[in-house]
Amino acid sequence: MWFDESVFYQIYPLGFCGAERENDFGDVRHRLGKIQAEIPRLKALGVTAVLFNPLFESERHGYDTVDFFRVDRRLGTNAELKDLIKRFHEAGIRVVLDGVFNHVGRKFAPFEKVCRLKEGTDFRFWFQIDFRGDSRYHDGFGYADWEGHAELVKLRLENADVQAYLMRAVDFWIDEFDIDGLRLDVSYLLPGWFMELLRRTVAKKPDFFLMGEVIHLQNFAPFIAPARLDSATNYECYRGMISAFNSRNLFEIEHSMTRLFADLPWALFPHKNLFNFVDNHDVERAATALKEKRNLLNLYTLLFTMPGIPCVYYGSEYAAEGDRSDLDYKLRPCIDDIRREEGELYPHIRRLAAIRTQSRALAYGSYRKATCMNTNFSFVRECGEERIVTAVNIAETPCTVCAGEGEGTDLLTGQTRTLSDIFLPPFSAAVCRKL
């Protein structure tokens, strides 16, 4: 499918566009043009799909939705979003939105009605309400929320009216904006039957992409199935890559890749593509997280050649830094505040994107470890007659890797390499297609 072959680019619209932290629910601000202006650059970078974090009306950060049918007024209008997506499609770039279905903000109209009328409204059945208790907002009743965040009110997904409302919103997004997929926020809290309902709803677009946000993958394998989801976020390999590079112990990431993707009876996701990343809107920027900054190129080489769908977080192609202080806002700056100098990383990602989109082995191929030491690692991806060998060296000393037989073309440099004798200078990598 198209998403298996894609290079994704993640944009957090409220941050990217420099929106106010709090929604005053006043006049519309027209900021989506900031994203539209980036389309030619993203096309040149090799991006073939974008993932937008929440952009519907919310109180603060987007995950506290108050209206599923209106673009956040801090960003623009529905018509402007429709035009923006049309421009992306004209550039050959698919668009995936963030679907927040587990919870809503306190200003969500049905919840406000419960606050006013208490037991006098049937909207009380949309939420898990306890009229014998109270909330920290002193509503006169208690309610279930998301992981202790009282500003995020949990929906009762088993309620038929809630299901109808949410599916009507999804229908609207497809019909009005022509979106190509959804990321399901906190999908680890969504029941399997809800995913199946969602899959039936989006069936009007047979190639619609459904991807779930998952923090722990161990028990999620049954949810990646034709009737449910196409993919899930690969937090295990994200953590494994950062930790392995920082501890100089590549066995960490090799173990995860074999456990998840190897063609072995006990592997969790053989021949399935998870959604891979080295940073996003919830975690430290890779350029901040890595102790040895010279390994940034190696980190992205691994991201683009390991099994799965690679995604670049906005600004990280320029090695932008950011930590989780200030309520995560440093992870989500305005694009104008990111110093955009190409350096080494930008052209490297552009080269990797071209390699990824032109290789069926990297999109669909099997995975097999070739060699692994603490500071160097090589693996093989195969699909049909195509074989790709990736080798990385994260140390300040050179090494030689034996990753196969015969010769291959190094797709990063164009040089011919002997696969049994791949020489890697310090902090370098090779991506070889076997001749």
N, C-alpha and C positions, 0 to 999 in steps of 0.2 A: 504494500500500500504506500501512498505518497508519504505518509508520516515516517515510515521505516527508512526512507531515502532522504529525509529532510535534515537540514541544519537549522536549528531553532535559535531565535534571539528573544530573550525575555525582557519585557518592558513593564515597569511599575508605573502606570500612567500618572497617578497623583504626585509621585515624586519626580518623575521624568519631566513633567510639565511645570513643576514649581508651584503646585497648588497649596493653598493654606492648609494648615494642620486641622483646623476645625471648620466644619461647614456652617456658615451663618444662614443658609437657606435664603439668601438674598438674590441679587442679580446673577445672571449667567455670565461666566468668564469664558472666553473663547480661546482655549489653549491647545486643542488637539492639533492645530497647525504645526506645533513644535515636532510632533511625531511625523506628520506628513512630510516635513522638510527633510527627514532622515531617510526616506525611502530610497533615493538614488544611492546613498552611501551604503545602506544595508544590502541592496542589490549587488553593488560592487564587492562587498565583503564576502558574498557567497551565501547569504541568508536566503532560505527558501520558505520559512515559516516564522511567524511571530507569535509569542504567547503574551497576552496582556493580563496582568493582575487586575483586581476589581476596578471597574470604571462606572458602575451604576450608583445611583444616589445613595450616599452614606453619611454618617455623622462625622467620622474622622478618617480612618485609614482604608476604607473600602470594604473591609470584612464585616463591618457593622451595617449591612445594607438596610435601607429604609424604603426603597422603591426599586423593584426589579425591572421596571418598564421605562425608566428614565435615566439617561446618562447623568452622571454627577455634574451639577451646575458649575462646579469649580473647573471642569474640563471643557464643557461645551454642550451641544444639543444632540438629540438623536439623529437629526439630519446630518450633522457634521461627522458623527461616528460612521454613519452609513456611507458617506462620501469617502472617509478615510479608508474604510475596508475595501471599497471599490478601487481606490488608488493602489492599495497593496495587491489586490487581485490582478490589476492591469500590469503590475510589475512581476507577476508570476509568483507572488508570495502569499501563502495561506495564512489565515488568521484564527487563532484559538483564544477563547475567553476563559476567565476564571469563574467557575460556578460555585457560589457559596450557598449550600443548601442545608447545612447543619444548624445554622443559627442566624439571627438577624439583630439589628440594632434596636435600642429601646424606643426609638421614634418610628419604628415600623407601625403603620396605621392600625393593623389588628391588635398589636400589643398595647398601643396607646388607648384603644377602646376598652381593653380589659382593665387598664389602670383607672379609667373613668367609671366604668359600669360594673366592675368586679364580676359577680356571678350573674349579672343581668345581660350578658352577651354570650352568644355561642362561640365567639372567638376565643373564649377561655379554653376551648378544646384544641386550639391550635398549638398550645404550649403545655408544658408539664407544671401545672399550677397547684400550689398548696395553700388553700385559703385559711389554714390553721396557723400558718407561719408568717414571716415577714422577710423583706429583702433589705439589703444595706441601703437602698434608696427609700425605705419605709413606705412601700407601696400598699401595705396592708395585706400582702400575701407573699409567699415565697414562690420561686420558680427555678427550674433547672437551667443552667447556663453552660458555656463552653469552658471546661477545665478551670472553674473558679473565677472566671471573668464575668462579673455580674452585668457588665455593659453589653454582653453578647448572649442574647436570649435563645435558648435551644428550642427548635421547632419539633413538634410531634409528627414525625414523618409518616407514622401509621394512620394519621387522620386523612380521610379521603379528600376533604376540602383543601388541606395543605398540599397534598399530591397534585390535585387539579390546578391549584394556583402556580406551583413551581413548574409543572409541565407546560402550562399555558405561557409562562415566561420563556421557557426554552423554545417553544414553537415560535414565539414572537422574535427571539434573537435570530433564529434561522431564517424566518420569512422576511423580517425587516432588514437585517444587517448582512445576511448571507454568510454567517460564520461557518468555519470548517471543523470546529472541534471545541471541546471543553476540558479544562483541568478541574477536577473535583476537589475543592478544598476539604481538608481533614477527612479524606475518603475512608480512612481506617475506622471512622465512627459511623459510616453509612452502611446500612444492612444490604446484603446481597440482592434482596428482592427490589430495593430501590434502584440499584444499578441496572437491573433487568428492565424495570419500568422506564428508566431513562433511555436505555438502548432501544426499546420499542418506540419511544417518542422521537428519537433522532433518525429512525430508519428511513425517513423521507430522503435523507442523504446517505446513500449506501456506504460511502467512504468517510463518514463522520468519525472524527478521532475523539475517543474518550480516555482520558488519562487521570489517574488518581494520585493525590498527594498521600504518600505513605512514609512514615518515619522508620518503622521496623518492618522488614520484608518477610520475616520467617513464616508467618501464618497467612500471607496475602496471596500466595500462588493461585488458589482456586478462583480468585476474583479477576484474574487476567484470563479471560475466556471470551469466545465470540458473542455470547449473550450478555456479557458484562463489560469489562474494560479491555482496551487495547494495550495499555501500558501503565506503569506506575513510577513515581519518582524514586531514583536509586540512591537513597541516603547511605546505604551500606558502603557502596563504592566511593561516594563523596568523602565520607569519613575515612575510609581506608586509604584513599589517595593522599589526603592532606597529612594524616598521621604517618603513613609510610614514608613520605618525602621528608617530613620533619624529624622522624626518628632514624632515618637512613636504614629502614628495614622494609624492603620491597616485598618481603614474604607476606606482609599484611594485606597488600592489595592483590597479590597473586592468589592468596587463599580465598578472598572474596570472589574474585573473578572465576576461579575454578568451581567454588561452591554454588555460584549462581548460574554459570553459563556453559560449563564443560559438558561434553556429550557423554554424561555418566548417569547411571540410574538414580543416584541420589541428588543430582543437581536440581535446583529449584526452578530455574527459568531457561532451560536449554532451548535454543532457537526462538527465544522471545526477546523483544527489544524493550528494555527499561529506559526511562527518561534520565539521561546522565547530565551532570553539571559539576562544576568545581566551586561555584558560589551562586547565591540567589538573594532574594529580598529578605530572607530570614537568617542568613549566616554571614560570618565575616567574609569580606572580599578575599579572593585567593591571594592577591598581592600583599594583603595584610597578614593572612594566615600562614603563608610560607615563610619559614625562617631563612632559607637560602633563595633569594629572589631570582638568582640565575636559573633556577629550576622551573620558572614559569613556562618557558617554551616546552620543556619536557612534560609538564603537567597537562598542557593543552594537546600535545601529541598523543598522550595516553587517552584523553577525553575523546578525541576524534577517531581513534582507531580501535578502542575496546568495543565489545558488543554493546549495542544500545543506540539511542538517539541523542546526539550531542546538542547541548544548549549553552549559548553564551549569554551572560547577564549584562545588561546594558552598561557601557562604560568600562567593563573589565577587559575589553579588547585593547584598551589604552593603559592597562595595568593600574586602573583606579583603585585606590585604597578605601577602606571603610570598616569600622568596628561596630559592635552592637550597643555602644553607649547612646545616650540621648534617645531612648525608646526606639532604637533601630533606625532612626531617621538618617543617620550617617550612611546607612546601607542603601538609601533611596534618595540620593540628591537630585537636584535639577540637572538636566543634561548640560545646561549652560555653565554649571559650576565644576564640571569635569574637565580637567586639562587634557585636551585631545591632541596629543602629539603621537605620531605613529610609532616611533621607536622600532624595536625588533618584534614585539609581540603582534602588532596589527597585521603586518604582511605575513607573519607566520600563520596566524589564524586564517587569513585569506587563502593561503596555500593549502592548509589542511582542509578547509571547506571544499575547495575544488577537488582534492583527492577523495574526500568522503562521498561527494555527490556523483563521482564518476566510477565508483567501485561497488559492485554487487557483493563482493566478499565482505566489505566493511558494513554494508547495510543488512545482509542476510546470512553471512557466512558463519561457520562453526568456529569455536574457540578452542585452542589447545596451547598449554604452556610449552615453551621450548626450553628455556633456561631461567633460573632465578638465583641470584645471590643478593646479599644485603643491599648493594648499591647499583646493581644492574639486573635487567629483567628483559626477556624476550618472549614473544608469543606469536602464534600463527592463526590467521583467519582464512578459511577456504570456502569457496562457493563455486561449484562446477570445476572448470579448469583454472580459475583464478585463485592464486595464493598470495596473500599479503603477510609479510613478516615485519613486526614492529620490535625494535630494540631500543632501550633507554639506559642511559648512564647518569646517575644523579650525584656522582662523586666528583671531587676536584682532581682526580687522577684518571688517566685513560684506561680503557679496558678493551678486551677482544671477546666477542660473543660468537658462539657456534650455534646458529639457529636453523640449520637445515643444510641441504645439499644443492649444488648448482649455483647459478648466478641470478642476480636480480637487479632491477633498476631502482635506485634510491629515488623515490618520488619527491623527496624534499630538495635534492640537489641535482638530480638528473644523472648522477654517476652510476657506473656499473659496479656492483658489489658482489663479492663471493660470500654466499650465505653461511658457509662454514667458518668464515674468518672476518666477521664484521668488526672493524676497528671503530671505537667510539671515543672521541676526545672527551675531556671533562665537560660535564653538564650538556650532553648532546644526545641526539636520537637519530635513528634511521627508520624509514618506512619503505620497505622494498617489495616490489611486485616481481615475483619469480618469472624469469624469462623462459 
